[in-house]
Amino acid sequence: MAIPKVCGIETEFGIHTSGGDGNPVTASSLLVNAYAASVQRQTGWDFEDETPANDARGFSREGAMPPMVETHLANTVLTNGARFYVDHAHPEYSTPECADPLELVRYDKAGEETLRRAMAAAEAAFPEAPRIVTYKNNSDGKGNSYGCHENYLMDRAVPFARIAAGIVPHLVTRQIYTGAGKVGSETAGMGTGIHFQISQRAEFFEEVVGLETTLKRPIVNTRDEPHADPKRFRRLHVIVGDANLAEVATLLKVGSTALLLAMIEDEMLPSRDLSLSDPVREMHGVSTDLSLRRPLQAADGSTITALEVQWEIFGAARRYVKERGFEVVGGQTVGELVLDRWEAVLTALESAPESLASQLDWVAKRQLIEHYRERHGCGWEDHRLAALDLQYHDLRPERSLFARLGMERLVDPAEVAAAVVEPPTRTRAWFRGQCLTRWPEWIATANWDSLVFDLGTDPLRRVPMMDPLKGTADHTAALLEACNNPAELVDRLSS
């Protein structure tokens, strides 16, 4: 039986200073440090167990270390269990571990609010400095792409080759509802005459399977860094997704993928072989096919559209939950929400994509751009369209075009505000966040699978958290309430 799909999202945000010539690394560090100083004592990240060079195919790149940009720049752990740091010259927010896709929507939105508060904190701390602006997007318009990565808990016993084969058709085609939309193209391989794309990220992928995340990006990333017991678990690191502002798009991105991964574990895939003859080419093609009718070349010589691939996966998911239930995605309520919205969106994409303008980013953005073109009579090369594209992703409420469009909400804004500081209750993020809230001065460092306490005596005391579904409120709330200080906590856990 498939294990629950604990999930998370890591988002690198675009960054710009009002002067236009600021160093993005410096600006990102200022942003993270200003926020950390405004809310708590800064808690550093523990890199001891980081193994970014381990490959799920069974080998490790010699001499690889955690990237220096991660180890010496701003890096803090928050009371909601999230990580806020500088990575590759961008501020990055990694959500805490979430127990279901809807909960992840909430914490993904909490990440956006954290960035807004960080911008305000930086401006308050350094009023004379150029203003820092952040964007939730995936490319700078100059050929540079930055990521929005998803993570899913999986059973280590499932062969990685089976995971890769099963997930590729989905990752190639799910962009029809997860794409963030984009004016033009930025890579030479896409050719000319492309006015608008469904996805911001698709054109930057060059391989089917591989370890890299910034060069020769693969559709299936093989980084084998479970951040949990490596004998029991693996973490599937999905790097193809766009950074979504639309909550429905985020729900479907995570919910559909989590269900398919459970189906792969339980060997209950669609009866039709959905393998593609050239997944990279088809990924690029799906992004530029606004009609959603372009035939993809299947490995068996037949053709199939992206919509048809998604209908096949959806149908198999319906059959799967009828037999196995919804436990893998957090329960029936959320599971049925994912399936109902998935079906409704696919139905609308078949006949009236424009009806999804309040639910999907790419549809909303395309409609916005087309209305502007009609109103001003401008061509696709007009620089104002690229500016509109960027402004859609602006996280400043007074400047964000997304914020003006009346997009559908799935999570209550008050619950999002609470999620900025409070951890999820059903994963180990609860224990991490509660310890940081209660005893920040006693915690030397933290990471996903452990906390390191400085109790004033040698040695430092590490508390492992190797199971993402342990350390929940149910497991540890009474224990934490009973302890007056972390020394008592560590003693009780040791015994």
Secondary structure, 3 states (H helix, E strand, C coil): CCCCCCEEEEEECEEEECCCCCCHHHHHHHHHHHHHHHHCCCCEECCCCCCCCEECCCEECCCCCCCHHHHCCCEEECCCCCEEEEECCEEEEECCCECCHHHHHHHHHHHHHHHHHHHHHHHHHCCCCCCEEEECCCECCCCCECCEEEEEEEECCCCHHHHHHHHHHHHHHCHHHHCCCEECCCCHHHCCCCCEECCCCHHHEEEEEECCCCCCEEEEECECCCCCCCCCEEEEEECCCCCCCCHHHHHHHHHHHHHHHHHHHCCCCCCCCCCECCHHHHHHHHHHCCCCCCCEEECCCCEECHHHHHHHHHHHHHHHHHHHCCHHHCCHHHHHHHHHHHHHHHHHHHHCHHHHCCCCHHHHHHHHHHHHHHHHCCCCCCHHHHHHHHHHCECCCCCCCHHHCCCCCCCCHHHHHHHCCCCCCCCCHHHHHHHHHHCHHHEEEEECCEEEECCCCCCCEEEECCCCCCCCHHHHHHHHHHCCCHHHHHHHHHC
